[in-house]
């Protein structure tokens, strides 16, 4: 019997390994926050683009009225 990937439990991906904050100074922590905020903004833009793409696809594939 062959096991497919669908049979396996989903794997969680750890995207970022958080740094040890205890070893960072206030200036380093401030820079780290700025980097995280920039990454959050980048992800939000990607999400908006994907949502717009999905909305456009939904309109394109929408069945004709009265069908």
Backbone as ProteinMPNN parsed JSONL, in Angstrom:
{"seq_chain_A": "XXXXXXXXXXXXXXXXXXXXXXXXXXXXXXXXXXXXXXXXXXXXXXXXXXXXXXXXXXXXXXXXXXX", "coords_chain_A": {"N_chain_A": [[0.848, -1.179, 0.0], [0.626, 2.14, -0.905], [1.512, 5.243, 0.456], [0.133, 8.4, 0.169], [0.777, 11.974, -0.092], [-1.516, 13.249, 0.682], [-2.562, 11.605, 2.601], [-1.047, 12.04, 4.806], [-0.629, 13.967, 7.842], [-1.101, 17.554, 7.794], [1.778, 19.646, 7.414], [3.213, 22.093, 9.495], [4.621, 25.141, 8.575], [7.381, 26.878, 9.667], [7.984, 30.045, 9.25], [9.602, 32.183, 10.051], [12.365, 32.391, 12.184], [12.254, 33.467, 15.31], [14.249, 36.03, 16.763], [16.394, 36.058, 19.688], [15.217, 38.107, 22.031], [16.163, 39.119, 24.397], [18.858, 39.602, 24.146], [19.05, 41.841, 22.644], [19.386, 45.36, 22.21], [17.607, 48.484, 22.904], [17.66, 50.105, 20.59], [18.229, 48.208, 18.614], [15.946, 46.623, 18.877], [14.015, 48.458, 18.086], [14.706, 48.781, 15.381], [14.24, 46.177, 14.547], [11.463, 45.978, 14.9], [10.678, 47.825, 12.947], [11.517, 46.47, 10.642], [9.828, 44.234, 10.788], [7.326, 45.485, 10.553], [7.547, 46.503, 7.966], [7.64, 44.121, 6.542], [5.119, 43.095, 7.156], [3.525, 44.991, 5.843], [4.276, 44.441, 3.201], [3.282, 41.842, 2.913], [0.557, 42.323, 3.258], [0.033, 43.834, 0.95], [0.504, 41.882, -0.982], [-1.562, 40.152, -0.359], [-3.775, 41.786, -0.989], [-3.444, 41.988, -3.759], [-3.805, 39.301, -4.503], [-6.452, 38.935, -3.671], [-7.744, 40.736, -5.367], [-7.182, 39.556, -7.797], [-8.553, 37.123, -7.484], [-11.169, 38.097, -7.285], [-11.504, 39.217, -9.826], [-11.29, 36.907, -11.369], [-13.529, 35.546, -10.457], [-15.565, 37.17, -11.452], [-15.114, 36.85, -14.168], [-15.61, 34.139, -14.591], [-18.209, 33.956, -13.868], [-21.498, 32.726, -14.175], [-23.633, 33.401, -17.007], [-26.277, 35.835, -16.805], [-29.544, 34.729, -16.125], [-29.104, 32.125, -16.804]], "CA_chain_A": [[0.0, 0.0, 0.0], [1.41, 3.36, -1.03], [0.98, 6.385, 1.203], [0.261, 9.653, -0.568], [0.902, 13.153, 0.764], [-2.842, 13.573, 1.195], [-2.819, 10.764, 3.759], [-0.23, 12.512, 5.91], [-1.141, 15.197, 8.454], [-0.449, 18.743, 7.237], [2.968, 20.133, 8.133], [3.241, 23.528, 9.726], [5.883, 25.752, 8.183], [7.828, 27.977, 10.493], [8.574, 30.947, 8.276], [10.653, 33.009, 10.642], [12.904, 31.98, 13.478], [12.357, 34.718, 16.061], [15.525, 36.219, 17.465], [16.352, 36.163, 21.145], [15.052, 39.534, 22.284], [16.922, 39.514, 25.591], [20.214, 40.022, 23.796], [18.974, 43.026, 21.795], [19.185, 46.645, 22.863], [16.422, 49.219, 22.497], [17.818, 50.523, 19.197], [18.084, 47.007, 17.788], [14.547, 46.232, 18.922], [13.295, 49.424, 17.264], [14.974, 48.401, 13.988], [13.572, 44.901, 14.315], [10.044, 46.299, 14.739], [10.54, 48.465, 11.637], [11.632, 45.406, 9.642], [8.604, 43.441, 10.849], [6.238, 46.29, 10.002], [7.74, 46.535, 6.515], [7.258, 42.801, 6.038], [3.663, 43.022, 7.266], [2.99, 45.813, 4.747], [4.518, 43.703, 1.963], [2.353, 40.715, 2.891], [-0.786, 42.874, 3.039], [-0.053, 44.186, -0.475], [0.383, 40.629, -1.722], [-2.921, 39.67, -0.115], [-4.684, 42.619, -1.78], [-3.293, 41.593, -5.159], [-4.425, 37.985, -4.667], [-7.893, 39.122, -3.549], [-8.194, 41.385, -6.596], [-7.105, 38.534, -8.84], [-9.652, 36.182, -7.253], [-12.416, 38.788, -7.61], [-11.561, 39.31, -11.287], [-11.563, 35.56, -11.879], [-14.925, 35.231, -10.13], [-16.398, 37.89, -12.412], [-14.896, 36.264, -15.489], [-16.218, 32.815, -14.647], [-19.59, 34.046, -13.39], [-22.42, 32.277, -15.223], [-24.427, 34.493, -17.581], [-27.568, 36.086, -16.16], [-30.657, 33.985, -16.711], [-28.704, 30.773, -17.228]], "C_chain_A": [[0.892, 1.24, 0.0], [0.726, 4.486, -0.274], [1.204, 7.643, 0.377], [0.395, 10.813, 0.421], [-0.424, 13.532, 1.382], [-3.177, 12.776, 2.444], [-2.067, 11.235, 4.999], [-0.843, 13.753, 6.534], [-0.416, 16.408, 7.875], [0.73, 19.186, 8.097], [2.859, 21.637, 8.31], [4.614, 24.042, 9.337], [6.19, 26.87, 9.151], [8.604, 28.912, 9.58], [9.753, 31.735, 8.839], [11.098, 32.406, 11.965], [13.083, 33.252, 14.293], [13.698, 34.834, 16.793], [15.317, 36.242, 18.973], [16.33, 37.647, 21.482], [15.869, 40.021, 23.482], [18.303, 40.056, 25.249], [20.229, 41.3, 22.956], [18.742, 44.276, 22.638], [17.95, 47.339, 22.307], [16.512, 49.643, 21.034], [17.643, 49.338, 18.249], [16.632, 46.543, 17.746], [13.695, 47.163, 18.065], [13.482, 49.105, 15.783], [14.266, 47.097, 13.62], [12.073, 45.115, 14.091], [9.807, 46.925, 13.37], [10.609, 47.424, 10.519], [10.36, 44.556, 9.605], [7.426, 44.195, 10.253], [6.334, 46.39, 8.482], [7.32, 45.203, 5.9], [5.741, 42.624, 6.095], [3.02, 43.814, 6.136], [3.142, 45.09, 3.411], [3.536, 42.544, 1.822], [0.936, 41.212, 2.637], [-0.986, 43.264, 1.576], [-0.215, 42.933, -1.328], [-1.022, 40.051, -1.555], [-3.933, 40.463, -0.932], [-4.637, 42.217, -3.251], [-3.973, 40.248, -5.415], [-5.946, 38.087, -4.58], [-8.455, 39.769, -4.811], [-8.199, 40.384, -7.746], [-8.272, 37.547, -8.705], [-10.989, 36.816, -7.612], [-12.579, 38.906, -9.122], [-11.88, 37.955, -11.898], [-13.011, 35.182, -11.618], [-15.868, 35.932, -11.1], [-16.304, 37.264, -13.8], [-15.647, 34.946, -15.642], [-17.659, 32.786, -14.142], [-20.522, 33.584, -14.51], [-23.251, 33.453, -15.74], [-25.764, 34.622, -16.86], [-28.653, 35.315, -16.894], [-30.303, 32.581, -17.148], [-29.07, 29.746, -16.194]], "O_chain_A": [[1.803, 1.359, 0.819], [-0.49, 4.657, -0.357], [2.32, 7.92, -0.062], [0.156, 10.652, 1.618], [-0.464, 14.076, 2.485], [-3.986, 13.215, 3.262], [-2.419, 10.863, 6.119], [-1.509, 14.523, 5.842], [0.754, 16.308, 7.503], [0.692, 19.114, 9.326], [2.463, 22.36, 7.395], [5.638, 23.469, 9.71], [5.339, 27.717, 9.421], [9.732, 28.619, 9.184], [10.77, 31.921, 8.171], [10.272, 31.965, 12.765], [13.978, 34.044, 13.999], [14.202, 33.866, 17.361], [14.201, 36.423, 19.46], [17.307, 38.358, 21.248], [16.22, 41.198, 23.564], [18.852, 40.876, 25.984], [21.299, 41.789, 22.594], [18.013, 44.258, 23.63], [17.323, 46.855, 21.365], [15.522, 49.545, 20.309], [16.99, 49.452, 17.211], [16.143, 46.117, 16.699], [12.763, 46.717, 17.396], [12.522, 49.153, 15.014], [13.758, 46.948, 12.509], [11.482, 44.506, 13.199], [8.831, 46.587, 12.7], [9.844, 47.494, 9.558], [9.874, 44.2, 8.532], [6.617, 43.614, 9.529], [5.316, 46.364, 7.79], [6.703, 45.182, 4.835], [5.148, 42.061, 5.174], [2.057, 43.344, 5.53], [2.234, 45.124, 2.58], [3.019, 42.294, 0.733], [0.19, 40.589, 1.881], [-2.064, 43.046, 1.022], [-0.985, 42.927, -2.288], [-1.599, 39.523, -2.506], [-4.852, 39.882, -1.509], [-5.674, 42.118, -3.907], [-4.643, 40.077, -6.433], [-6.656, 37.41, -5.323], [-9.53, 39.389, -5.274], [-9.116, 40.373, -8.567], [-8.9, 37.183, -9.699], [-11.854, 36.151, -8.181], [-13.678, 38.713, -9.643], [-12.66, 37.87, -12.847], [-13.652, 34.562, -12.466], [-16.865, 35.348, -11.525], [-17.301, 37.165, -14.516], [-16.241, 34.672, -16.685], [-18.254, 31.717, -14.006], [-20.364, 33.995, -15.659], [-23.537, 34.39, -14.995], [-26.311, 33.636, -16.366], [-28.674, 35.257, -18.123], [-31.108, 31.91, -17.794], [-28.808, 28.558, -16.384]]}, "name": "protein", "num_of_chains": 1, "seq": "XXXXXXXXXXXXXXXXXXXXXXXXXXXXXXXXXXXXXXXXXXXXXXXXXXXXXXXXXXXXXXXXXXX"}
